[in-house]
Amino acid sequence: MELRLDTLGVMRDFLRSCTRLAVVPVFGLALTTAPHLHAMKPMESAVQDGVQQFGSLGVCPLESGEKVLDCRIGYRTWGRLNANGSNAILVPMWFTGISAQLVDSVGAGKLFDSSKYYVVIVDPLSNGISTSPSNSVEQPRMMFPSITIHDMVEAEYALATRVLDLKHVHAVLGTSMGGMQTFEWIVAHPDFMDCAIPIVGSPRLTSYDLLLWRAEEDGVRADPAWQMGNYSKNPALPQVAILHAMNLTTPAHYARETTRDNFAAAYAGYGTTGVDSYDANNRIYGLEAMIHQDVAHGGSLEDAAHRVHARVLVIASKQDHMVNPGPALAFAPLIHAQTLVLDSDCGHLVSNCEAETVRRAVSDFLGAN
């Protein structure tokens, strides 16, 4: 089933990749360390909704054969798990995103309705909250091992099963790199969820996507202020910021929002704020994870599709210049997914522009039997 609408959008406050919130450390639930973890079950927890928490996983093995040492995954929860444990939804974050940015999207009647669902929003590896190049003591900066989207998902699965004691979730859904993780979730752990909603994500990147992400990574490495990853002050990376801004929406949207009269000030801003406070080394590791995204892991998408058991709603943006919608829409019929194709010059940020329409679509799909 395919639904095409001219103006749709999704996640409020989603993907402000060039804008970062200040992060204030918050102490959450104390957890024991791997290899044998035991934590209070969600219904028993007295932790306040939305508080930053951490699950300590000990060592996280990676696809490469390397390991993330002292592996901790950040997360926030809202609502309560019901008696039969069937109402959890897991939300992995987008590239450069942190769970704090979705706090306002959780609550009764909102995109993530915590009056109905036990909402778990997860910080992926390398985002600066979970174990990352910027905060690892044992593997700091460029000593951090390479990670993939699959590695992010495996750490999140360990968090869900070993720390939160979840045997099954109702849904996994995420946006952009969160959508890439959602695609990986349905292939890697096909029986763990009832349904899934990848939003402007991709099961495998196109050459155009690779052109953008490789250019951004090269822009970080070529900036003199990066200093081979050993900077004392996080570099602004103005060229990376410009590349990102050029692809985040569309030419029409940018021209409308940034007129010729205010362009000079806007362009000067890229040199001062750049890509803002997001750590440059963390950015490289997230970029590399997306660059190597492939749910088939070198095989065919047809074979990968045979593993999928969940009901899936693929939400794609027709004018997306940042994550090409083609692979997601090609994968959709292979997994018998419903599709919602959004057509707006907001491009990759289409879901910001018409968040209410997508909220309804997500709510309806989550509530369907």
C-alpha positions in Angstrom: 0.0 0.0 0.0 1.4 3.4 -1.0 0.1 6.7 0.3 1.3 9.8 -1.5 0.5 13.3 -0.2 1.8 16.6 -1.3 2.5 18.1 2.1 3.5 15.9 5.0 6.0 16.1 7.8 7.2 14.2 10.9 9.1 14.7 14.0 9.0 18.0 15.8 12.5 19.3 16.6 14.0 16.6 14.5 17.3 16.7 12.8 18.6 20.1 13.7 22.0 18.8 12.7 23.6 22.1 12.5 22.2 23.2 15.8 23.1 21.5 19.1 21.5 21.8 22.5 23.7 22.2 25.5 24.0 19.0 27.4 24.0 19.1 31.2 25.1 15.8 32.8 22.3 14.2 34.7 22.8 11.3 37.0 20.4 8.4 36.4 19.8 4.9 37.5 22.9 3.1 38.8 23.5 -0.1 36.9 25.8 -3.0 37.5 28.4 -3.9 34.9 28.7 -6.6 32.3 29.0 -9.5 31.7 26.0 -10.3 33.9 23.7 -7.3 34.2 20.7 -6.9 36.4 18.6 -3.8 36.7 15.3 -2.9 38.0 12.5 -3.6 35.5 10.9 -0.5 34.0 7.7 -0.9 36.1 9.7 -1.1 39.3 11.8 1.9 38.5 11.3 5.1 40.4 13.3 7.2 37.9 11.5 10.3 36.7 10.3 10.4 33.1 12.8 11.8 30.7 15.9 11.7 33.0 19.2 10.8 31.3 20.2 7.3 32.3 23.0 5.0 31.3 23.3 1.3 30.8 26.7 -0.2 31.4 27.4 -3.1 29.0 31.1 -3.7 29.9 32.6 -4.6 26.5 30.6 -4.2 23.2 31.9 -6.5 20.5 32.0 -4.9 17.0 31.6 -6.2 13.4 35.2 -5.5 12.8 36.3 -7.9 15.5 37.4 -4.9 17.7 35.6 -3.9 20.9 34.3 -0.8 22.6 35.6 -0.9 26.1 33.7 0.4 29.1 30.6 0.5 26.8 27.8 2.7 28.1 24.6 3.5 26.3 22.6 6.5 27.2 18.8 6.5 27.2 15.7 8.1 28.5 12.3 6.5 29.3 8.8 7.7 29.7 5.6 6.0 30.8 5.3 2.5 32.1 5.6 -1.0 30.7 2.2 -2.7 30.8 1.5 -6.0 32.6 2.3 -8.2 29.6 5.3 -6.1 28.4 3.7 -5.4 25.0 3.7 -1.6 24.8 7.4 -0.6 24.6 8.6 1.5 21.7 12.3 2.1 21.1 13.6 5.2 19.3 17.2 5.4 18.1 18.5 8.9 17.5 19.6 10.5 14.2 23.1 11.6 13.2 24.5 14.2 15.6 21.2 13.8 17.7 21.0 13.3 21.4 18.0 12.0 23.3 17.5 15.4 25.0 16.4 16.8 21.7 13.2 14.7 21.7 12.0 15.5 25.2 9.3 17.8 23.8 8.1 15.2 21.4 7.1 12.8 24.2 3.8 12.9 26.1 0.1 12.3 25.8 -1.1 13.0 22.3 2.4 13.7 21.0 4.5 11.9 18.5 5.7 9.4 21.2 2.6 9.0 23.3 3.8 8.0 26.8 0.2 7.7 28.0 -0.1 4.6 25.7 3.5 3.4 25.3 6.6 2.8 27.4 8.9 5.1 25.4 12.7 4.4 25.3 14.8 6.9 23.4 18.4 5.7 22.9 21.6 7.5 22.3 23.7 5.6 19.8 27.4 4.8 20.1 29.6 7.8 19.1 26.9 10.5 19.7 28.8 12.1 22.7 26.3 10.7 25.3 26.9 7.0 24.8 30.5 5.8 24.7 32.2 7.9 22.0 35.6 9.2 20.9 34.9 12.4 22.9 34.2 10.7 26.2 36.0 7.3 26.2 38.8 7.1 28.7 40.3 3.9 27.4 39.9 4.6 23.7 39.9 8.4 23.3 39.6 10.4 20.1 40.9 8.6 17.0 41.9 5.6 19.1 38.2 4.7 19.2 37.4 1.6 17.0 35.4 2.0 13.9 31.7 1.3 14.3 28.8 0.5 12.0 25.1 1.0 12.1 24.9 -2.7 13.0 27.2 -2.1 16.0 24.9 0.7 17.2 21.9 -1.7 16.9 23.7 -4.5 18.7 24.5 -2.2 21.6 20.9 -1.0 21.7 19.7 -4.6 21.7 22.0 -5.4 24.7 20.6 -2.3 26.5 17.0 -3.4 25.8 17.4 -7.0 26.8 20.0 -7.0 29.5 19.4 -3.7 31.2 15.8 -2.9 30.6 14.8 -6.6 30.6 12.6 -6.2 27.5 11.8 -9.5 25.8 9.9 -7.8 23.0 8.9 -4.3 21.9 5.8 -3.1 20.1 7.8 -0.9 17.7 11.2 0.5 16.7 11.1 3.8 14.9 13.7 6.5 14.1 14.6 9.3 11.7 17.5 9.7 9.3 20.3 7.7 10.9 17.7 6.6 13.3 15.8 5.3 10.3 18.9 3.5 9.1 19.1 1.8 12.5 15.4 0.9 12.3 16.1 -0.9 8.9 19.0 -2.7 10.6 16.8 -3.6 13.6 14.2 -5.4 11.5 16.8 -7.5 9.7 19.1 -8.2 12.6 16.4 -8.9 15.2 13.3 -9.7 13.1 11.2 -11.1 16.0 11.9 -8.5 18.6 9.3 -6.0 17.4 5.7 -6.1 16.1 6.2 -3.1 13.8 8.8 -0.6 12.6 8.8 2.9 11.1 12.0 4.0 9.4 11.6 7.7 8.6 13.8 9.3 5.9 16.3 6.5 6.4 17.9 4.0 4.1 18.7 0.3 4.1 21.7 1.0 1.8 23.1 4.3 0.6 23.3 5.5 -3.0 26.4 6.9 -4.6 24.9 10.4 -4.2 24.6 9.8 -0.4 28.2 8.6 -0.3 29.3 11.6 -2.2 27.8 13.9 0.4 29.0 12.0 3.5 32.5 11.4 2.1 32.8 15.1 1.3 31.7 16.0 4.9 34.2 13.6 6.4 37.0 14.9 4.1 36.0 18.4 5.2 36.5 17.5 8.8 39.9 15.9 8.2 41.1 18.7 5.9 40.3 21.5 8.4 43.6 22.7 9.9 41.8 23.1 13.3 41.0 19.4 13.4 44.7 18.7 14.1 44.5 14.9 13.3 41.8 14.7 16.0 44.0 16.1 18.8 42.4 19.6 19.0 42.1 21.4 22.3 39.0 23.4 21.1 36.3 21.8 18.9 36.8 23.2 15.4 33.9 25.1 13.8 34.3 23.3 10.4 32.6 26.0 8.3 32.9 24.1 5.0 31.2 21.1 6.5 28.4 23.3 7.7 27.9 24.7 4.2 27.8 21.3 2.7 25.3 20.2 5.2 23.1 23.2 4.8 23.1 22.8 1.0 21.7 19.3 1.3 19.5 19.4 4.4 16.6 20.9 2.5 16.3 21.9 -1.2 17.5 24.9 -3.3 13.9 26.3 -3.3 13.5 26.0 0.4 16.9 27.6 1.1 16.3 30.5 -1.2 13.0 31.2 0.4 14.3 31.0 4.0 17.6 32.8 3.3 17.0 35.7 0.9 19.7 37.6 -1.0 19.3 40.4 1.5 20.3 38.3 4.5 22.6 35.9 2.8 25.8 37.7 3.7 25.0 37.4 7.4 24.0 33.8 7.1 27.1 32.9 5.2 29.3 34.6 7.7 27.6 32.6 10.4 29.0 29.3 8.9 32.5 30.6 9.7 31.7 31.4 13.3 29.3 28.8 14.5 30.1 26.2 11.8 28.5 22.9 12.8 28.3 24.2 16.3 29.3 22.2 19.3 29.0 18.6 18.0 32.4 17.0 18.5 34.4 16.7 15.3 35.7 13.2 16.0 32.3 12.0 16.9 31.1 13.4 13.6 33.7 11.3 11.7 32.7 8.1 13.4 29.0 8.7 12.8 29.7 9.6 9.1 31.7 6.4 8.7 28.9 4.3 10.2 26.4 5.8 7.7 28.8 5.4 4.8 29.0 1.7 5.5 25.2 1.2 6.0 24.0 -2.0 4.4 21.4 -4.2 5.9 22.4 -7.0 3.5 26.0 -6.8 4.7 27.4 -7.3 1.2 24.6 -9.7 0.1 21.4 -9.0 -1.7 18.6 -6.8 -0.4 16.2 -9.6 -1.5 17.9 -12.0 0.9 17.9 -9.5 3.7 14.2 -8.9 3.1 13.4 -12.5 3.7 14.5 -12.0 7.3 12.0 -9.3 8.1 8.9 -10.3 10.0 7.6 -7.0 11.4 4.9 -4.8 9.9 6.7 -1.8 8.4 5.7 1.7 7.4 8.5 3.4 5.4 8.2 7.2 5.4 10.3 8.8 2.7 10.8 12.3 1.4 10.6 12.6 -2.4 12.9 15.7 -2.5 15.4 14.4 0.0 18.9 15.5 -1.0 20.6 14.1 2.2 19.3 10.5 2.3 18.1 9.4 -1.1 14.7 7.8 -0.8 15.3 5.3 -3.6 16.7 2.4 -1.6 14.0 2.6 1.1 11.2 2.7 -1.5 12.8 -0.2 -3.4 13.2 -2.3 -0.2 9.6 -1.6 0.8 7.8 -4.0 -1.5 10.3 -6.7 -0.7 9.2 -6.6 2.9 5.5 -5.9 2.1 5.8 -2.5 3.8 3.3 0.4 3.6 4.9 3.6 2.3 4.2 7.2 2.9 6.0 9.4 0.4 6.3 13.0 1.5 6.6 15.7 -1.2 7.8 19.1 0.0 10.8 21.3 -0.7 11.7 20.9 3.0 13.7 17.9 1.7 15.3 15.9 4.5 13.5 18.1 7.0 10.1 17.4 5.5 9.0 15.8 8.7 9.6 19.1 10.6 7.5 21.1 8.3 4.3 19.0 8.7 4.8 17.2 12.0 1.1 16.9 12.8 0.3 14.9 9.7 3.1 12.5 10.4 2.2 12.3 14.0 -1.2 11.0 13.0 0.3 8.5 10.5 2.7 7.2 13.1 -0.1 7.0 15.7 -2.4 5.1 13.3 0.2 2.6 12.3 1.3 2.0 15.9 -2.3 1.4 16.9 -3.2 -0.9 14.0 -3.5 -4.6 14.8 
